[in-house]
Amino acid sequence: MTFTFGGLASGLDTNALIDGLMSIEAIPLTRNQQEITSLTSARDTLGSFLSRVASIKTAAEALDTEAEFASFSTEMNGDGLVATVTGSAFESSYSINVDQLATATRTRSDAFGTATDPLSQAGTLDITVGGSTPVSVTIDAGDSLADIAANINSSDARVNASVIYDGTNHRLLVQGRDTGSVNEVTYAETGSVALGLDVPANTYQNANNAQITVDNQFTVSRSTNKFSDVLPGLTLTATEVTASPIELKVAPDVDGQAEKIQKFVDAFNTAVSAGKLAAGFGGTAASNSNLAGDSAVRTTLDRLTRVTSTPVSGLTGKYNMLASVGVELTRDGTLSLDRSTLQSALEDDPEAVAKVFVGDPDNSIDGAMSALITAVEGLAEGSSAVIKVRQESFTSRIEALQEDQLQIERRLDSYETRLRKQFTDLEILISQINDQGSALAGLANIPTGGG
């Protein structure tokens, strides 16, 4: 390790002098680093704005088809059935009876006096689920009822096993994991295995399908209690057998539609707010001086504003643009949803309202959501998108500054090396002069001859 001691000969604090000179010389480097930080922040802000704009597309895609735009709710007059809207439903009513719930096979073994002592049975227990290949569980003479249950559970068979105690005897309970007649479980015992699982009388619950009857006309069965392909746009889940039919009504859900639209409005407004904060607006300065009045941001906001405030091309009548159905552009460039206007429009002509959002595919008319999706793709996706082009310009400037920074750092290192050599040479020279002065002073003190 090298130690530098400055000013030993001259009395000067040469290290402090060097540090001072270096700090002056490093001013360009500091400015360079500050500019890199500022440009990086600007680029990151654009990235955040870009993600907000992309969110508009995601929100619009959730409203660009009739099935997605429509919203329906269900109402029933009894228990035993749960109805959920999961697709393209329509206003309708049905009478549904739950005739039977889906069940899984349940089988008990014969009674045993112990759950933990060896049963002295050896062989295999073959478990067959439906038409699948039997799974063989090996049973050793030292296995207890609890051991056998554990071995069954660790096998690949689609069953669960447990030991039940009725206060006197212990029994093995094995039940199928899957409901429906196709998942009926059967057993075969070989060797000296005598659990009684293969005795038909010990199966006290068979695997059965769930069954419902619609409008007292159509009987439908499924292996589970869920019926997802019976009624259009609905998933039915049977929960209990019903003594009388349940009346199911499917009706338009205005509040549900309003919530879907509100999510789009919120995504749009979040992007607009992010853009305005980035580039500045009114009396509010830009969040980063490099983005003040940024053309890419302003172009994006202007384009989004035009799309949302323009009538849908090809639509006629009083419902032909977002504002006509309650989605209005405000003075600050954000959107607002007037739910009362939306409700009135939906009650008056729901089909026309839907066309504003999703268009009219039969007549090659794109709705407002499709127009927004296209606009966002042009603004935020692909190498030529205005926001990405602007980001790339910042990246290029940052890379150029980083190269300059390396050159400045190399120049500073060379300058510091030069300074230290010069001051070291100065110290050496002063030290030599001091030595010569001391020598001369010594000569002056030598006595001269004479009496």
N, C-alpha and C positions, 0 to 999 in steps of 0.2 A: 504494500500500500504506500502511495506517495503522499507526503504532506507538504503543503506549500505555505511557507512563512513569508509574508510580504513586509517590506520596509525595514528589514533588520539593519541595513546599512544606511538607508536614506532617512529613516524615521517616518516615512510616508506609509499610510494604510493602503498599500497597492491593491489588495483584494477588494477593498471598498471602491477604489477608483475603477477597477476592472468591472465590478458589478454595475456601477453607475453607467459606464460607457456601454456595457452590454444591454442594459435596460433601454437605453435610448435607441440602440441599433435594433432592438427586438420589437419596437413599436409596429412596424409593418406586419410582423408575425402575429401580434395580438389582434390587429385589425383583421387580418386574414382569418384567424380562428373565429372571431366574432361574426364575420360574414358567413362562414361555413355554418355556424350554429343557427344563424338567422334563416339562411336558405333551407337548411334541413328542416327547421320548424315549419317553414312555409310549405315545403313539399309534403310533410306529414299532415298538415292542415288540409291540403288538397286531397290527400288520401282519405282522410276522415269524411270530407265533403263527398268524395266519390262513393264511399260506402253508403252514405245517406241517400244519394241519388239512386243507387242500385236498389235500395229498399223500396223506393217508389215502384220500381218494376215488379218486385215481389208482391207488393200489396195490390197492384193492378192485375197481376196474373191470378189473384184469388177472386177476381170479379169479372173476368173476361169471357166466361161462358154462362149459358142460361142456368145450368145446374149449380154453378158456384154463386151466381148472383141471387138466385132464388133462396128464400128462407121459409121453412115451414115448421110448425109446432104440432105436437100431438096431444090429444085429450082423450081420456078413457073414464068410463063410469064404474070401474071395478078393479079389484086386485087380481094378481095371477099372471100378469103380462106387463112387460116393459117394452115400449116402442120408441126407437131412436131414429131420427132422420139422419141418414148417412149418405144420401145420394140425391138424384134428381126425382124428387117427389112432386106430387101435385095435389090440389084440393080434392079430398075424397073422404069416404067413410066406409067402415067395414064392421062386420059382426064376427067376432072370433071366440072360439071355445078352446080351452086347453084341455085336451082329453087325457094326456099322459105325459109325465116328465121322463127325461132320459135318466137311466140308472146304469150302474156298473155292477159287475158280478161280485157277490159277497159270499164267501164260503168259510165255514168254521170246521176245525178239526174235531176229532173225538176228544173226550175229557181225559185229562191227566192230573195226577195228584201233585205234581211238582212242575215248576217252570225252569228250574236251574239244575236239577240232577240229570245225569245221562239217561237217555231213553233206551239204550242198547238196541237201536235200530240202525241198520246199515244198508245203503243202496242209493237210489236216486229218486228225486221228485221232479218229474217232467211237467213243465208249465206251458200250456199252449194258449195264446191269445188270438182269437179269431182263426184265420187261416195261416197264421205265421208259423215259422219253424219253431218247434218246441225248444224251450230253454231248460237244460238239465242242471239241477242243483244237487250236489253230492252231499249225502248225509252219512256221517261216521257214527260208530257205536257210542262214542263218548259225547255226542252232541246232545244238548238239552233242548227243550222247546224254545228257549230264548236264543240259543245258538242257531237253531234252524231258521227262526225269524230273521236274524241278522244276515244269514247266508242268502236267504231269499231277497232281502232288500239290497244286497250288494251284487246281485246277479243282473243280467240284462233284461229280465222279464218285466213287462209293464204292469207290475202289481206292487202293492205295499202290504207288508206283514207286520203283525203285532200280537202280543200275548194278552189275552183277556182273562181276568179272574172274577168268577161269579160269587165268591165267598166260600166256595167249597172246592171247585175244580178250576184247572187252568186249560184254556183252549187257544189254539192258534187261529187268528182271524186273518184271512188273506182277501184283499179286495182289489179289483182291477182299477188301474189309473184312468182308464178311458171308458166313457159311456157308449151306449149303442149296441145293437145286436151283433154288429160286425166285430165287436170286441169282447164277445163272450169268452170267459176263461174256463179251461178244463184242466184236469190234473191226471197224472198217471204215476203210480207208486211202484217201484221195483225193488227186488231184493227182500229184505226183512222190514222195509219201511211200511208202517201201518198207522199213518196219521189220520186216515179217514177223510182226507180232502177229496179223494176220488169217489166217495159215496154220494150219489145224487141227492139224497135227502139232506146232506149237510150244506148244500148250496141253498141258502134261504133267500137270496135275491139274485135274479137273473139280470143280464145286461139287456136293457130295452131301449128302444128309440123314443124320443119325445114325439108327440103327435098333437096337431092342432087342426081345427076345422074352420074354414073361412066361409062366411055367409051361408053356413049350413049346406054348402055345396061341394067344397073342395077339402079333402082330407090330405094333410101333408105330414110326413114324418121325417125326422132328421136324427142323426146319431148323438147330437148334443141338444141342449135346450135353446140354442140360438138358431134363428131362421133369418138368414141374411139375403135370401134370393127368392122370396115368396111374393112380397108386395113391393112395387117400384119405389126406390129411394128410402126404404125403411128396413131396419133390422129389428126383429122381434125376439125377445128373450122370455121364455116361459119360466115362471117362478113357482107356480102351484096349479094343481088341477082345479078347474072352475066348475061350479055347479050349473051355471047359466052363462050364455055368451056375453062377452065384453064388447061394448060399443066403442069403436076406435074412430076418432075424427082427426083428419089431417087438414090443417088450415094455414093460410099464409101468416107468417110471423113478421109483422112490420118492424117490431123492435129488433128482431134478429137481423133483418136486412140493414137497419140503421146502424147496428153495431159493426157489421162488415164494412159498410161505407165509411164509418168513423175511423176504422183502422187505416183505411187508405188515406183519408184526410190527414190523420196524425203523421203518417209516414211522409206525405208531401210537405207538410208544414215543418217537420223536423229538418228536412233537406233544405228548404228555403231559409230557415233560421240559421243553419250552419253556413250557408253561402253568404248571407248578409253579414254575419259576424266575421267571416273570413276576409271579405273584400271591403267591408265598411258600408254604411248606409246612413243617409240623412246626416245628422250631426255626430254619429258614432264612428270613431276611427276604426280602421282595419285592425284585426288582431295581430297582424304582421305587416310591417311596412312594405315588404316585397309583394304583398297581395292587395295593396290599396288599389281599388278600382280594377281588379284583375279582369282581363277580357274573357278568359275562359269561364270564370265564375259567372260573370254577368251574362255571357252568351247562354250558359246553361239555364240560369234563372229566367231569362227572357223567353227561351224556347219552351220551358215548362209552363210558363204563364200563358203563352199563346195557345198551346194545346188545350189547356183546361178552360180557356175562355172562348173557344171557337166552336160554333155549331158543328155537329157531327155531319160530315159530308154525306148527302144522300137521304137524310132524314127530313121529313116535312111534318107540319103540325105544330102544336104548341109545346110538345116535349121533344126538343131536338138538340139540347145541349145540357151540360151539367147544371148550369144555373137554373134551368127551367124545372129541375127536379130537386132543388134545395141545396146543391153543392155550389156555393158562390165564391168567386174570387174577391177578396177584400182589398182595400186600398194599399195595404202593406205587402201584398203579394202572396199572402197565405190563403188557404181555403177555409170556409166555415160551412157546417152542415145545419140547415134549418130543418129540423125533424118534422115540424108541422107541415111544411111545404112538401117534403118527401111523402108523408103519410097521405096528404090530399091527392098527390099525383098517383100514388099506388092505388088508392081507392077508386080514382077516376079511370085510369087506364094502365094497369100493371104491365101489360105487354109493351106499350110504348116506352114506359120508364126503363124496362129491361133493355130495350134496343139502344137507349142512350149509352148504356154501359157496355153491352156486349155486341151491339150492332145487329145486323140482319144478314146472317150467312147465306140465306136463300137468295138474296138479292145483291150479294157481294158488297155489303156495307160493313165497314169496320167501325166498332164502337169507340167511345172515348178512351176506354182502357187499352185497347189495341193501339190507338194513336199514341198514347203515353208510353207504352212498352217500346214502340218503334223509336220514339224520341229519345228515351233513355239509352237504348242500345247505340244510337248514333252519337250521343254525348259522352257516354261513359265506358263503352266496350270497344275493343279493337285498338290497334296501334294508332289509328288516325283520329280517335276520339279526342275532342278538344281538351278535356280535363287531363287525359293521359299525355297528350302532346305537351301540355304546360308542365306536368310533372317531370317529363323527360328533359325539358329545358332547364329546370332547376337542378336535376341530376348532373347534367353536362357542366353547369357552372360550378357545382360543388366539386366535381372531379378535377376541373381545371384549377380551382383554388387549392385543392389538396396537393396537386403537383407543384404549385407555386410554394406551398408550405414546406414541402421537402427541400426545395431549392434554397428557401430562406434559412431553414434549419442548418443545411450544409454550409451556407455562407457564414452563419453565426458561429458555428463550430470553428471554422477556419479563422474568423476574426478573433475569437477568444484565444485561440492558440497563438496567433500573432501577437496579441496584446501581452500575453503572459511571457512570451519570449523577449519582447521589447523591455518590459519592466524587469525581467530577470537580468537582461544584459545591463540595464541601467544600474541595478543593485550591485552587479559585479564591478562595473566601472567606478561607482562611488566608493565601493569597498577598497578598490585598488588605490584610488586617490587618497582615501583616509589612511591607508597603510603608508603611502609615500609621505604624507604630511607628518605622520608619527615618526617616520625615519628621519626626516629633516629636523624635526624638533629635537630629536635625540642628538643629532650632530651639533646643534646649537649649544647643547649643554656640555660638550666635551671641553675640558680645561685647556687653555693655550699655554705655551712655554713662556718663561721670563721670571724675573725675580721680583 
